[in-house]
Amino acid sequence: MSDNRVNRVLIIGGGTAGWMTAAALSNRFPNQQIQVELIESEAIGTVGVGESTIPHIRYFNASLGIDEADFMARTKATYKLAIEFRDWGRIGDRYMHPFGAFGVPGDPVDFHHQWQAGGGEAALGPLDTYSLAIRMARKHRFRAPAADPRDLASTYAYAFQFDAGLYARYLRAYAEARGVVRTEGRINNVQLDGESGRVRSVSLEDGQHRDADFFIDCSGFRGLITEGALSSGYEDWSHWLPCDRAIAMPSSSTGDLPPFTRATALAAGWAWRIPLQHRVGNGHVYASRFMDDDAAETLLREQLEGEPLGEPNRLRFVAGKRKRQWNANCVAIGLSSGFLEPLESTSIHLIQSAIGHLLDLFPTGEWNPVETEEFNRIMDREYTRIRDFLILHYKATERDDTPFWQYCQTMSVPDSLAEKMEAFRERGLIEDYEQGVFLKPSWQAVYLGQHIHPRRLDPRPGRPKGEMRAFAHELDRLSDLMPQHADALPRAAAAAAG
């Protein structure tokens, strides 16, 4: 392998991670400036449970020049404004994490201070009534946000709920049309350069060999190159995220198309419900130390609102991440880089984030450790921030009705999260990230939704109670003007057929 610029890239594995990567590379390096080949085997199934996303996915699609209506029609997508959490703080609770702001945007005093100082729910009504995204989601309404930032209808964002298998197929067609070569086959050996330690080539079961300058490992949990050949190591976070099993099972649609994903806390984990145009995605994430597989499947079947459309797909995982996601001349993307349960729909976001940072730092000449270290630093930060946000959902519970929830209440948490929780409990402070996912409204939703309130509030005066009530009324009026979510989908399909 030459030490000069990268001319040939080999992607190991398909699925969502592989074909998102292939599509992005073919768009970034048009006219085959770099040869990109993807090796995958139809005999190896993909996990394919990541059907719910966060708003960042829209920017990925837009960067590829993908038409949103066409994408929605081909992936059977629905719109998504929020995630609803049931029974997390206490049994009977329901709160939403919206893709949008609480309160009036731009107020110098954070909304949760104003709401609590004004008397909270007893005096001002539920927190949910101060978010347009939640108002729309509860009423099953949808309209794209307004472009004018002065318009209240600009105060939310949206994502998608789609069929991950159809999305991978959609991106495969995109990538192959731009010169990406797909090879069917299973890899049985990886060859390293004895002097540099970099990956030189791979061998397939049928005797073929492929060499490349740069490798991208999208081989799933096994991490064929990143762990199997390069021994990158793994950080185990299962102490804080004890769920280590998942069962996925699609069901028939009941005709109910809410523009949000649901996460319902159960005895030893939680269940997801994701409404698509043609079916509903369901799953149960649970901790095997507290529940056996048969009981977990029974609970999942009890959650189904339609008829099962297939046999359950069982998954095993260890929450955590690779210690080095870029190692030598190989970058791990997707499940090969780590796994954080899909509680906040971040699986596809982490793929997108890795792709974006890889393109920013793509090697252009001599191999330089600066690129590698910067990529690993950024992705470590991304994983750690999401990890802490996920742990918060478990740690903030008041439930003690099962051994699982008793464990979550009493477990230690990372210092980075403990400091955030104490800052909020004491003064209502929320760290304001300059980059990354889950900004202030996300933390507000979980803290207040799970009954964590600050002991001291911002001393600056907020809006008068009457003005706050009028604002809530205006959001209610505005959401009533939005079209029904189900009506917005045929329009998207018609636009695609065009």
C-alpha positions in Angstrom: 0.0 0.0 0.0 1.3 3.4 -0.9 1.7 6.2 1.6 0.3 8.7 -0.9 -3.3 9.8 -1.2 -6.2 7.4 -0.9 -7.3 6.1 -4.3 -9.3 3.0 -3.3 -11.7 2.6 -0.4 -13.2 -0.8 0.6 -16.4 -0.8 2.7 -16.9 -4.0 4.6 -20.7 -4.7 5.1 -23.8 -3.2 3.8 -27.0 -2.3 5.7 -27.8 1.2 6.8 -24.2 2.0 7.8 -22.5 0.6 4.7 -24.8 2.2 2.2 -25.0 5.6 4.0 -21.2 5.6 3.8 -21.1 4.5 0.2 -23.6 7.1 -0.8 -21.8 9.9 1.0 -18.4 8.9 -0.5 -19.8 8.7 -4.0 -21.3 12.2 -3.6 -18.2 13.7 -2.1 -15.9 12.2 -4.7 -17.9 12.3 -8.0 -16.7 10.9 -11.3 -14.9 8.1 -9.5 -12.1 10.4 -8.1 -11.8 7.6 -5.6 -12.8 4.0 -6.3 -15.3 2.8 -3.8 -16.3 -0.9 -3.4 -18.7 -2.4 -0.9 -18.5 -6.1 0.0 -21.6 -7.6 1.7 -23.3 -11.0 1.9 -27.0 -11.7 1.4 -26.5 -14.6 3.8 -25.5 -12.3 6.7 -28.6 -10.5 8.0 -28.6 -6.9 9.1 -29.9 -5.7 12.4 -32.2 -3.2 10.8 -34.0 -2.0 14.0 -33.1 1.6 13.6 -36.3 3.0 12.1 -36.6 6.1 14.1 -34.4 9.2 13.6 -33.6 12.6 14.9 -33.8 15.8 12.8 -30.1 15.6 11.7 -31.0 13.0 9.1 -32.7 15.6 7.0 -29.4 17.4 6.5 -27.7 14.1 5.5 -30.3 13.5 2.9 -30.2 17.1 1.7 -26.4 16.9 1.4 -26.9 14.0 -1.1 -29.4 16.0 -3.1 -32.2 13.6 -2.2 -35.8 14.7 -2.8 -37.6 14.4 0.5 -41.0 13.4 -1.0 -39.3 10.7 -3.1 -37.4 9.4 -0.1 -40.6 9.3 2.0 -42.5 7.4 -0.6 -39.7 4.8 -1.2 -38.9 4.2 2.5 -42.6 4.2 3.6 -41.7 7.0 6.0 -43.8 9.0 8.4 -42.9 12.3 10.0 -41.6 12.6 13.6 -41.9 15.5 15.9 -41.1 14.0 19.3 -40.6 10.9 21.4 -43.2 10.0 24.0 -42.1 8.4 27.2 -44.5 6.4 29.3 -44.1 5.1 32.8 -40.4 6.2 33.1 -40.5 8.5 36.2 -43.6 6.9 37.8 -46.1 4.3 36.5 -48.8 6.3 34.8 -46.5 9.2 33.7 -46.5 10.4 30.1 -44.2 13.1 28.8 -42.7 14.1 25.5 -39.2 15.0 24.4 -39.9 17.4 21.5 -37.9 18.4 18.5 -38.3 22.0 19.4 -38.3 24.7 22.0 -40.3 25.2 25.2 -41.6 28.7 25.7 -40.8 31.8 23.7 -37.5 31.5 21.8 -34.9 33.9 22.7 -36.0 34.6 26.3 -33.0 35.4 28.5 -34.4 33.3 31.3 -34.7 29.6 30.4 -38.3 28.4 30.2 -38.1 25.8 33.0 -37.2 28.6 35.5 -40.2 30.7 34.4 -42.6 27.8 34.4 -41.6 26.7 37.9 -41.5 30.2 39.3 -45.0 30.8 38.0 -46.3 27.9 39.9 -45.6 25.0 37.5 -48.4 22.8 36.3 -50.9 23.8 39.0 -50.8 27.4 38.0 -49.7 27.4 34.3 -50.8 24.0 33.0 -48.6 21.1 31.9 -45.2 21.7 30.5 -46.2 20.1 27.2 -48.6 22.9 26.5 -45.6 25.3 26.0 -44.1 23.3 23.1 -45.6 23.6 19.6 -44.0 20.4 18.5 -45.7 18.5 21.4 -49.0 20.3 20.7 -48.9 19.1 17.1 -47.7 15.6 18.0 -50.5 15.1 20.6 -53.1 16.1 18.0 -51.5 14.1 15.2 -50.8 17.2 13.1 -47.9 18.0 10.8 -46.7 20.8 8.7 -43.1 21.7 7.8 -41.7 24.5 10.0 -41.9 28.1 8.8 -38.8 29.6 7.3 -39.2 32.9 9.0 -37.5 32.7 12.5 -39.9 35.4 13.8 -42.9 33.0 13.1 -43.9 30.7 16.0 -44.3 28.0 13.4 -40.5 28.0 13.1 -39.9 26.9 16.6 -39.7 23.1 16.0 -37.9 20.6 13.8 -38.8 17.2 12.5 -37.3 13.8 11.6 -38.6 10.6 10.1 -39.7 7.1 11.0 -38.8 4.8 8.1 -38.1 1.3 7.1 -34.3 0.9 7.5 -34.1 -1.9 5.0 -35.8 0.2 2.3 -33.5 3.1 3.2 -30.4 1.0 2.7 -31.8 -0.2 -0.7 -32.6 3.4 -1.7 -29.1 4.5 -0.9 -27.6 1.5 -2.6 -29.3 2.5 -5.9 -28.0 6.1 -5.3 -24.4 4.9 -4.7 -24.3 2.4 -7.5 -25.5 5.0 -10.0 -22.5 7.1 -9.0 -19.9 4.4 -9.5 -19.8 2.4 -6.2 -19.2 -1.3 -7.0 -21.0 -3.9 -4.9 -19.4 -7.4 -4.4 -21.4 -10.3 -3.0 -19.3 -12.4 -0.7 -18.2 -13.3 2.8 -14.8 -12.3 4.1 -12.8 -15.0 5.8 -9.4 -13.4 6.3 -7.8 -9.9 6.8 -4.2 -9.3 5.8 -2.2 -6.7 7.7 1.1 -5.1 6.6 3.8 -6.5 8.8 5.8 -3.3 8.9 3.1 -0.6 9.4 0.3 -2.6 11.0 -2.2 -1.2 8.5 -4.8 -3.3 6.7 -3.5 -4.4 3.3 -6.3 -6.6 1.9 -9.1 -9.0 2.6 -9.9 -12.5 1.3 -13.3 -13.8 0.4 -14.6 -17.4 0.9 -14.7 -17.9 -2.9 -10.9 -17.2 -3.2 -11.1 -13.5 -4.4 -8.8 -10.9 -2.8 -9.4 -7.2 -2.5 -6.8 -4.7 -1.5 -7.4 -1.0 -0.8 -5.7 2.1 0.7 -8.5 2.7 3.2 -11.1 0.4 4.8 -14.4 1.2 6.5 -15.7 -1.4 8.8 -19.5 -1.6 8.7 -19.6 -5.3 9.6 -21.9 -4.9 12.6 -21.4 -6.0 16.2 -18.5 -8.4 15.3 -16.3 -5.6 14.0 -14.6 -7.9 11.5 -11.6 -5.6 10.9 -11.7 -3.0 13.7 -11.7 -5.7 16.4 -11.1 -9.0 14.7 -7.9 -7.8 12.9 -6.8 -4.6 14.7 -7.9 -5.4 18.3 -9.2 -1.8 18.9 -10.6 -2.7 22.3 -14.1 -2.0 23.7 -15.4 0.3 26.6 -18.1 -1.6 28.4 -20.8 0.7 29.7 -23.3 -2.0 30.8 -23.0 -0.9 34.5 -24.9 2.3 33.6 -26.9 0.9 30.6 -27.8 -2.6 31.9 -30.0 -3.6 29.0 -28.2 -6.2 26.9 -31.0 -7.8 24.8 -33.5 -6.7 22.2 -36.4 -8.4 20.4 -37.8 -6.7 17.3 -41.1 -7.6 15.7 -43.1 -5.8 13.1 -46.9 -5.7 13.2 -49.7 -4.6 10.9 -50.8 -1.0 11.0 -53.9 -0.1 13.0 -54.5 3.0 10.9 -53.1 5.2 13.8 -50.3 7.4 12.5 -49.0 9.6 15.2 -46.0 11.7 14.3 -43.9 10.5 17.2 -42.1 7.4 18.5 -43.2 5.8 21.8 -41.0 4.3 24.5 -42.8 2.5 27.2 -40.9 1.5 30.4 -41.6 -2.1 31.3 -40.5 -4.4 34.2 -36.8 -4.8 33.1 -36.4 -2.4 30.2 -38.7 -0.7 27.7 -40.7 -1.2 24.5 -40.6 0.9 21.3 -43.5 1.6 18.9 -42.7 3.2 15.5 -45.6 3.9 13.1 -44.6 3.6 9.4 -46.9 3.9 6.4 -47.1 0.2 5.8 -46.5 -1.4 9.2 -45.5 -0.7 12.8 -42.1 -1.3 14.1 -42.1 -2.8 17.6 -39.3 -3.9 20.0 -38.4 -4.7 23.5 -35.0 -3.7 25.0 -34.3 -5.5 28.3 -31.7 -6.6 30.8 -31.2 -10.4 30.8 -30.1 -10.3 34.4 -33.6 -9.3 35.4 -35.7 -11.0 32.7 -35.4 -14.2 30.6 -35.9 -14.2 26.9 -39.3 -16.0 26.9 -40.8 -13.5 29.4 -39.4 -10.6 27.3 -41.0 -11.9 24.2 -44.4 -12.4 26.0 -44.2 -8.8 27.1 -43.5 -7.6 23.6 -46.4 -9.5 22.1 -48.7 -7.9 24.7 -47.6 -4.5 23.5 -48.5 -5.1 19.9 -51.6 -3.2 18.7 -51.8 -5.1 15.3 -51.1 -8.6 14.1 -47.5 -9.8 14.0 -46.0 -9.7 10.5 -43.0 -11.9 11.2 -41.0 -13.9 13.7 -39.1 -12.1 16.4 -35.6 -10.9 15.6 -33.4 -11.4 18.7 -30.3 -9.3 19.4 -27.6 -9.4 22.0 -25.3 -6.5 22.7 -23.1 -4.8 25.2 -23.6 -1.1 25.6 -20.4 0.8 24.9 -18.0 1.8 22.2 -14.7 0.9 20.6 -11.7 2.5 22.3 -10.4 3.5 18.9 -13.0 4.0 16.1 -10.3 5.0 13.6 -7.4 2.6 14.0 -4.6 2.5 11.4 -6.2 2.8 8.0 -9.6 1.6 9.1 -12.6 3.5 10.4 -15.5 1.7 12.2 -19.0 3.0 11.4 -22.3 1.8 12.7 -22.5 -1.2 15.1 -18.9 -2.0 14.6 -18.0 1.2 16.3 -20.2 0.6 19.4 -23.8 0.4 20.4 -26.1 2.6 22.4 -29.6 1.4 22.7 -32.2 3.2 20.5 -34.0 4.9 23.4 -33.4 8.4 21.9 -33.2 7.2 18.2 -29.5 7.9 17.9 -28.2 4.8 16.1 -28.5 6.3 12.6 -27.3 9.7 13.9 -24.1 8.2 15.1 -23.6 6.7 11.6 -24.2 10.1 10.1 -21.9 11.8 12.5 -19.0 9.4 11.9 -19.5 9.8 8.1 -19.5 13.6 8.4 -16.4 13.7 10.5 -14.6 11.2 8.3 -15.3 13.3 5.2 -14.0 16.4 7.1 -10.8 14.5 8.0 -10.4 12.3 5.0 -6.7 11.5 4.5 -5.3 13.4 1.5 -1.6 12.6 1.5 0.8 11.1 4.0 -0.8 9.2 6.9 -1.0 11.7 9.7 -2.0 10.8 13.3 -3.6 14.2 13.7 -6.5 13.1 11.5 -7.0 9.9 13.4 -6.8 11.4 16.9 -9.1 14.2 16.0 -11.7 11.8 14.7 -11.5 9.6 17.7 -11.7 12.6 20.0 -14.8 13.9 18.4 -16.6 10.5 18.3 -15.6 9.8 21.9 -17.3 13.1 22.9 -20.4 12.3 20.8 -20.8 8.8 22.3 -20.2 10.0 25.8 -22.7 12.8 25.6 -25.4 10.5 24.2 -24.5 7.9 26.8 -25.0 10.4 29.6 -28.4 11.5 28.2 -29.6 7.9 28.0 -28.4 7.0 31.5 -30.4 10.0 32.8 -33.7 8.3 31.8 -32.9 5.3 34.0 -31.2 7.1 36.9 -34.0 9.8 37.2 -36.7 7.2 37.8 -38.7 7.1 41.0 -39.9 3.5 40.3 -38.9 0.8 42.7 -41.5 -1.8 41.7 -39.0 -4.3 40.2 -35.4 -5.2 40.9 -34.4 -3.6 37.6 -35.7 -0.2 38.5 -34.3 -0.5 42.0 -30.9 -1.1 40.5 -31.3 1.9 38.2 -32.3 4.2 41.1 -29.2 3.2 43.2 -26.5 2.7 40.5 -23.6 5.0 40.4 -23.4 7.2 37.2 -20.4 8.7 35.4 -19.0 11.9 36.9 -19.9 13.8 33.8 -23.6 13.0 34.3 -23.5 13.3 38.1 -22.2 16.9 37.7 -25.0 17.8 35.2 -27.7 16.4 37.5 -26.4 18.2 40.5 -26.1 21.5 38.6 -29.8 21.2 37.5 -31.0 20.1 40.9 -29.3 23.0 42.6 -29.7 25.9 40.2 -31.6 24.6 37.2 -28.4 24.9 35.0 -28.2 23.0 31.7 -24.9 22.8 29.8 -25.2 24.6 26.5 -23.3 22.5 23.9 -21.8 24.4 21.0 -21.8 21.2 19.0 -23.5 17.9 19.2 -26.9 16.5 19.9 -29.5 17.1 22.7 -29.6 20.7 23.5 -31.4 22.4 26.4 -35.0 21.5 25.5 -34.1 17.8 25.4 -32.7 17.9 29.0 -35.6 20.0 30.2 -38.0 17.5 28.9 -36.4 14.5 30.7 -35.6 16.4 34.0 -39.1 17.8 34.4 -40.9 14.9 32.8 -39.2 12.6 35.5 -39.9 15.0 38.4 -36.4 16.5 38.9 -36.9 20.2 39.8 -34.3 22.8 40.7 -34.0 23.9 44.3 -33.1 27.5 43.3 -34.3 29.4 40.3 -32.9 32.1 38.1 -33.6 35.4 40.1 -34.3 37.4 37.0 -38.0 38.0 36.3 -39.6 36.0 33.6 -42.8 36.6 31.7 -46.0 37.4 33.6 -48.3 34.5 34.2 -51.0 36.0 32.0 -48.6 36.3 29.1 -47.4 32.7 29.6 -51.0 31.5 29.5 -51.7 33.5 26.4 -48.7 32.0 24.7 -49.9 28.5 25.5 -53.3 29.4 24.1 -51.7 30.7 20.9 -49.7 27.4 20.5 -53.0 25.5 20.9 -54.7 27.7 18.3 -51.8 27.4 15.9 -51.6 23.6 16.2 -55.3 23.4 15.3 -54.5 25.0 12.0 -52.0 22.3 11.0 -53.1 19.5 8.6 -53.5 16.0 10.0 -50.3 13.9 9.8 -52.1 11.2 7.9 -53.2 13.7 5.3 -49.6 15.1 4.9 -48.3 11.6 3.8 -50.4 11.2 0.6 -49.3 14.7 -0.5 -45.7 13.7 -0.1 -46.3 10.5 -2.1 -48.1 12.5 -4.8 -45.3 14.9 -5.0 -42.9 12.0 -5.5 -45.0 10.5 -8.3 -45.3 14.0 -9.7 
